[in-house]
Amino acid sequence: MKTVTDYDFSGKKAIVRVDFNVPLDKNLVITDDTRIRAAVPTIKTILEKGGSVILMSHLGRPKSGPEDKFSLKCIVAKVSEHLGVDVKFANDCIGPVAEEAAGALKAGEVLLLNNLRFYKEETAGDKGFAEQLSKLADCYVNDAFGTAHRAHASTTIIAQFFPNDKMFGLLLANELESIDKAIKSGKGPLTAIMGGSKVSSKIQIITQMLDKVDNLIIGGGMGYTFSKAKGGKIGNSIVEDDFLETALNILKEAKEKGVNVYLPVDSVVADDFSNDANTKIATAGQIPDGWEGLDCGPESREIFGKVIESSGTVLWNGPVGVFELESFGAGTKAIANSVVEATKNGAFTLIGGGDSVAAINKYGLANEVSYISTGGGALMELLEGKVLPGVDAILS
Ligand code: AMP
């Protein structure tokens, strides 16, 4: 995998696709600069190797053309602060303004272009637009994992204009290597924890996982579709009746492939979807009418914990209960603690997918697991076994 470490940047201008789509408050002040900090190693590497850097990104979802609230100008100071370099700004990403600013760039300097999505050609993957971007630089670096599953002009199409001068940034390379380690080359036993509300949104991932994992823990709302499929009573729990047969097929396939499937053996059930609801513990498949399962119960937590803590590699995607409500967060918190414990025991643990990342952050345990993926949609597509166009464009 060719990365910025392998390239001679001396006297070269590198156009770098970063993900600076940072959250902003009403006054356009950055509320979380994680994405900026994440891009720093790649930018510094290029500068230290004698190059100059042209940064390009999208910000928000502008409808048609430039809008002040989506201008990347408001992040220039923060990027400068993290790099220790006065970052220049071009109020356009193509055309004379960008060309002039890029043309004047000297080694060691950094230029930030304005929002790529001020042009609809960006998301359309327009070749002419990609070519205009490419003309600003001598080489292309993709360091934006979060958009690597999109065949946009700046993430994919542009690469064809740099047949020998395209490469991965360190963040993107690290994502790919970590995910590869989790699902292909990690030490066993490999355990996947799949949670979330619906079987339908995770079905492709679960199917892919059956060829790779030793243990599959299924929790969250989708567990009730499995429970009903097996003939259990699930009361008012969330269910996808169209997926009962799919659930049975997954269990059958898992058995054929020697995968141990762990479904909850008990649930925290409630008489209302609210923090103040009455709750009790029900055995799986015996949830009374009028009650819904909103978290996995204490016995399930213990069983899941033992499996996780004796794993060599753990992949966690999706909460196992409605963790946003305090009354139904114990299951997800227990999973988070077990993943931390597994990490301490030497396992490689990867967490990805929006809600499980939100959960590990909520419990303040983000620094105690091996790797947290930055790309929700991109990670899901990789786990589904798809080729990401942004990755393929660099490799091909
Ligand atoms: P997903 O986006 O499919 O990963 O689903 C995440 C959501 O699933 C979270 O917002 C959880 O609150 C929700 N969830 C987890 N367990 C349950 C459950 N038993 N019933 C309803 N929703 C759930």
Residues whose N, C-alpha, C, O or C-beta is under 5 A from the ligand:
A	BS01	AMP	G195 G196 S197 K198 S201 G220 G221 I238 G293 L294 D295 G318 P319 V320 G321 V322 F323 D355
